[in-house]
Amino acid sequence: MEAVEQRIASTRLSDGTTVAYALSGQGPFLVWAPGWLTHLELSWAMPPERGFCEALSQGRTLVRYDRPGCGLSGPDRIGPSMARELSIIEAVTRAVGAERFDLLGTSLGAPVAVSWAAAHPGSVERMVLYGGWAKGAEVTAPALREHMLGLLVQHWGLGSDVLADIFAPDADQPARAAFARYQRESASAQTARAMLEFCYELDVSAALPLVTAPTLVLHRDRDRAAPVAQGLALAAGIPDSQLELLPGRSHLPYIGDADALARGIRRFLGLAMLRRRMSPALTPRQRQVAALIADGLTNRQIAERLYITERSAESHVERIMDRLGFRSRSQIAAWYVASAR
């Protein structure tokens, strides 16, 4: 699998809100309607998520975006709604010149993708839904729903830890800790609560019969965040859709057997199978510098700690960014936390 670079740009919604988006790979467009909170730069620094994105970028131009209030996008002063979600897809696809495209919806992005495909049938070539639902009210019990919504506002740190355990039970502790931190760096507690409440309110059951695009529904059979019954409901409601159940408990697509999920998506899109690309390795000194960056040290402080010149510290940071394809120190920090063992 070839190395992939990410190009970040931005567009604006009709109300002036900035929406950041990223392009990776080459070929026909594959637009990814995301699930939970996102951050285009930090996600590219998380080895599992980046590897999954790279797998989808071979033979396609993968289009990802941060919702308002998340990641690199501007603040959201309106709040989430389905109309808002569809306006984001419209703005991003217009900005990249994608008139007809394949559409991937994961988690919350699955009902969003359904709504888009039902309302804009001429724009969707093929659609893939993973870990989604038709009725958000049936995703979890009301008591647990209220508990989670309250926890996110009262203690975002603990709430992000709990969600990491729910979303990624198959990940090791460093990966779960990295994802918990990633959530907190992607959005505020208020945005997280609003997004989770929006998830519970969604009901796209009436839109399912209106989907005309060839559709593949993928779902892990023991998904702890989205019950498999909801995946079955999506497949049952969309005419002539294909259903593929995968073993596993993790909700995040890039945790667990991500290779099997990527293969299923690529096969449905008519793309060749891939060999996994080896991740670039850092030298022992570079890993030492990366660890100090993750601890929040400046170049001067790194130089003092390692008994080197400040210019040498700057050179190490520059080489790390070049080797990993990063643009910022925060990406290095996120990468180190996620890959530390």
C-alpha positions in Angstrom: 0.0 0.0 0.0 1.4 3.4 -1.0 2.1 6.2 1.4 -0.7 8.8 1.4 -0.7 12.5 2.1 -3.5 14.5 3.6 -4.4 17.9 2.2 -6.5 20.1 4.4 -8.7 23.0 3.2 -11.9 24.7 4.3 -15.2 26.0 3.0 -18.1 28.0 4.5 -21.8 27.2 5.2 -24.4 29.7 4.1 -24.4 31.2 7.6 -20.6 31.8 7.4 -19.5 28.9 9.6 -16.1 27.5 8.6 -16.0 23.8 7.8 -12.6 22.1 7.5 -12.2 19.2 5.2 -9.4 16.9 4.1 -8.5 15.1 0.9 -6.3 12.0 0.6 -5.6 9.7 -2.2 -6.5 9.9 -5.9 -9.4 8.7 -8.0 -13.2 9.0 -7.8 -14.6 10.7 -4.7 -15.4 8.7 -1.6 -17.1 11.1 0.9 -17.0 10.0 4.5 -19.9 11.2 6.8 -18.2 10.8 10.2 -19.5 9.4 13.4 -18.6 10.8 16.7 -16.3 13.8 17.4 -13.5 14.4 14.9 -10.3 16.3 14.4 -8.7 16.0 10.9 -5.1 16.7 12.1 -5.1 14.6 15.3 -6.9 11.7 13.6 -4.1 11.6 11.0 -1.7 11.2 13.9 -3.5 8.2 15.4 -1.9 5.1 13.8 -5.1 2.9 13.7 -7.3 5.6 12.2 -4.7 6.8 9.8 -4.1 3.3 8.5 -7.8 2.8 7.9 -8.0 6.1 6.1 -5.0 5.2 3.9 -6.7 1.9 3.0 -9.7 3.8 1.8 -7.6 6.3 -0.1 -6.0 3.8 -2.4 -7.9 4.2 -5.7 -10.3 6.8 -4.3 -10.1 10.5 -3.2 -11.2 10.2 0.4 -13.1 13.3 1.6 -13.4 13.8 5.3 -14.6 16.8 7.3 -14.9 18.2 10.8 -18.4 19.3 11.8 -18.8 22.8 13.2 -17.7 22.8 16.8 -15.2 20.0 16.2 -11.5 19.8 15.2 -10.4 22.4 12.8 -13.9 23.7 11.9 -15.3 26.9 13.3 -17.6 27.1 16.4 -21.1 25.9 16.0 -23.6 28.6 17.2 -26.6 26.8 15.9 -26.4 23.2 17.2 -26.7 19.8 15.4 -29.7 18.9 13.2 -30.2 16.8 10.1 -30.6 19.9 8.0 -27.3 21.1 9.4 -25.6 17.7 8.6 -26.9 17.8 5.0 -25.8 21.4 4.5 -22.3 20.4 5.5 -22.1 17.6 3.0 -23.5 19.9 0.3 -20.9 22.6 1.1 -17.9 20.2 1.2 -18.9 18.3 -2.0 -19.4 21.5 -3.8 -16.0 22.8 -2.6 -14.1 19.7 -3.9 -16.2 19.5 -7.1 -17.8 16.1 -6.3 -21.1 16.0 -8.2 -21.4 12.2 -8.0 -19.6 10.1 -5.4 -19.5 7.0 -3.3 -20.8 7.7 0.2 -19.5 6.1 3.5 -21.5 6.7 6.7 -20.1 5.4 10.0 -22.0 5.5 13.4 -23.9 8.8 13.4 -22.8 9.3 9.8 -24.8 6.3 8.7 -28.3 7.8 9.3 -26.9 11.1 7.9 -25.8 9.2 4.8 -29.2 7.6 4.5 -30.9 11.0 4.6 -28.6 12.4 2.0 -29.0 9.5 -0.4 -32.8 9.6 0.0 -32.9 13.4 -0.7 -30.2 13.5 -3.4 -30.4 10.1 -5.2 -28.6 11.4 -8.3 -25.4 12.2 -6.4 -24.7 8.8 -4.8 -23.0 6.1 -6.8 -22.8 3.6 -4.0 -23.3 3.8 -0.3 -21.7 1.9 2.6 -23.1 2.1 6.1 -21.2 0.9 9.2 -22.2 0.8 12.8 -25.3 2.9 12.2 -28.9 2.9 13.3 -32.4 3.7 12.0 -33.9 4.9 15.3 -31.6 6.6 17.8 -34.1 6.1 20.6 -33.5 2.4 20.4 -29.7 2.5 20.6 -29.7 2.4 24.4 -32.0 2.4 27.4 -33.4 5.8 28.5 -31.8 5.6 32.0 -28.4 5.0 30.5 -29.0 7.7 27.9 -29.7 10.3 30.6 -26.7 9.2 32.7 -24.3 9.6 29.7 -25.6 13.0 28.8 -25.2 14.3 32.3 -21.8 12.7 32.7 -20.4 14.5 29.6 -21.2 17.9 31.0 -20.4 17.2 34.7 -17.1 15.4 34.0 -15.9 15.5 30.4 -12.7 13.7 31.4 -14.5 10.7 33.0 -17.2 10.8 30.3 -14.5 10.5 27.5 -12.9 7.6 29.3 -16.3 5.8 29.6 -17.0 6.4 25.9 -13.6 5.1 25.0 -14.3 1.9 26.8 -17.7 1.5 25.1 -16.4 2.5 21.6 -13.2 0.5 21.7 -13.2 -2.5 24.0 -10.9 -4.4 21.8 -8.2 -1.7 22.0 -5.3 -1.9 24.5 -5.1 0.7 27.3 -2.8 3.1 25.5 -5.1 3.2 22.5 -8.2 3.8 24.7 -6.4 6.5 26.6 -5.3 8.1 23.4 -8.9 8.1 22.1 -10.2 9.5 25.3 -7.8 12.4 25.0 -8.6 12.7 21.3 -12.2 13.3 22.1 -11.4 16.0 24.6 -9.1 17.8 22.2 -11.7 17.5 19.4 -14.6 19.3 21.1 -15.9 20.8 24.2 -18.1 19.0 26.7 -21.1 21.0 25.6 -20.5 20.1 21.9 -20.1 16.4 22.9 -23.4 16.4 24.8 -25.2 18.1 22.0 -23.9 15.6 19.5 -24.8 12.6 21.7 -28.3 13.9 22.3 -28.7 14.4 18.5 -27.6 10.8 18.0 -30.4 9.6 20.3 -33.0 11.8 18.6 -32.4 10.6 15.0 -35.0 8.5 13.2 -34.4 7.9 9.5 -36.8 4.9 9.2 -39.0 6.8 6.8 -36.1 7.6 4.5 -34.8 4.1 4.1 -37.3 3.0 1.4 -36.3 6.1 -0.6 -32.7 5.1 -1.0 -32.0 3.9 -4.6 -28.2 3.7 -4.5 -26.6 0.2 -4.2 -26.0 -0.1 -0.5 -23.8 -2.3 1.7 -24.6 -2.4 5.5 -21.7 -3.5 7.7 -22.1 -4.1 11.4 -20.1 -5.9 14.1 -22.2 -8.5 15.7 -21.5 -7.5 19.3 -21.1 -3.7 18.8 -21.3 -2.2 22.3 -22.4 1.2 21.1 -24.9 0.5 18.3 -26.9 -2.8 18.7 -26.7 -5.1 15.8 -30.5 -5.0 15.6 -30.1 -1.4 14.3 -27.8 -2.6 11.5 -30.4 -5.3 10.6 -33.1 -2.6 10.5 -31.0 -0.4 8.1 -30.5 -3.4 5.8 -34.2 -4.5 6.0 -35.4 -1.0 5.2 -33.2 -0.1 2.2 -34.3 -1.9 -1.0 -31.9 -4.5 -2.3 -29.2 -3.6 0.2 -26.5 -6.1 1.1 -25.8 -7.0 4.7 -22.5 -8.2 6.1 -22.1 -9.0 9.8 -18.5 -9.0 11.2 -17.3 -10.5 14.4 -16.3 -8.0 17.1 -17.4 -5.6 19.9 -15.7 -2.3 18.9 -17.7 0.5 17.5 -14.9 2.5 16.0 -14.2 1.2 12.5 -10.4 1.3 12.8 -10.3 -0.7 16.1 -10.6 -4.5 16.1 -10.4 -6.3 12.8 -10.2 -3.1 10.8 -8.6 -4.9 7.9 -11.7 -7.1 7.4 -13.9 -3.9 7.4 -11.7 -2.1 4.9 -11.7 -5.2 2.7 -15.4 -5.3 2.7 -15.7 -1.7 1.8 -13.1 -1.9 -1.0 -14.7 -5.1 -2.4 -18.1 -3.4 -2.6 -16.6 -0.3 -4.3 -14.9 -2.5 -6.8 -11.3 -1.8 -5.6 -8.4 -4.3 -5.4 -7.3 -5.8 -2.2 -4.3 -4.3 -0.5 -1.3 -5.2 1.5 -0.8 -3.2 4.7 1.9 -0.5 4.5 4.5 -0.6 7.2 4.3 2.4 9.4 7.4 4.7 9.4 9.6 4.1 12.3 11.4 6.7 14.4 15.0 6.5 15.7 15.4 6.0 19.5 16.4 9.7 19.8 13.4 10.8 17.7 11.0 8.7 19.9 12.7 10.4 23.0 12.0 13.8 21.5 8.4 12.8 20.6 7.8 11.7 24.3 9.0 15.1 25.5 6.7 16.9 23.1 3.9 14.8 24.4 4.8 16.0 27.9 4.4 19.5 26.7 8.1 20.6 26.5 9.2 23.4 24.2 12.2 23.0 21.9 14.4 24.9 24.4 13.2 22.7 27.3 13.9 19.6 25.2 17.4 20.8 24.4 18.1 21.4 28.1 16.7 17.9 29.0 18.8 16.1 26.4 21.9 18.3 26.7 21.7 19.3 23.0 21.4 22.7 21.3 18.0 24.2 20.7 18.7 24.1 16.9 19.3 20.3 17.2 16.0 19.9 19.0 14.3 21.9 16.3 15.9 19.6 13.7 14.7 16.5 15.5 11.2 17.9 15.5 11.3 18.7 11.8 12.6 15.2 10.9 9.8 13.6 13.0 7.2 15.7 11.2 8.7 14.8 7.8 8.9 11.1 8.5 5.4 10.9 9.9 3.8 13.3 7.5 2.6 15.7 10.2 2.1 19.4 10.3 2.1 20.2 14.0 3.5 19.3 17.4 0.0 18.3 18.6 0.0 15.6 16.0 3.3 14.3 17.3 2.0 14.3 20.8 -1.2 12.4 19.8 0.8 9.9 17.8 3.2 9.2 20.7 0.3 8.7 23.2 -1.5 6.4 20.8 1.6 4.3 19.9 3.3 4.2 23.3 3.7 0.7 24.8 
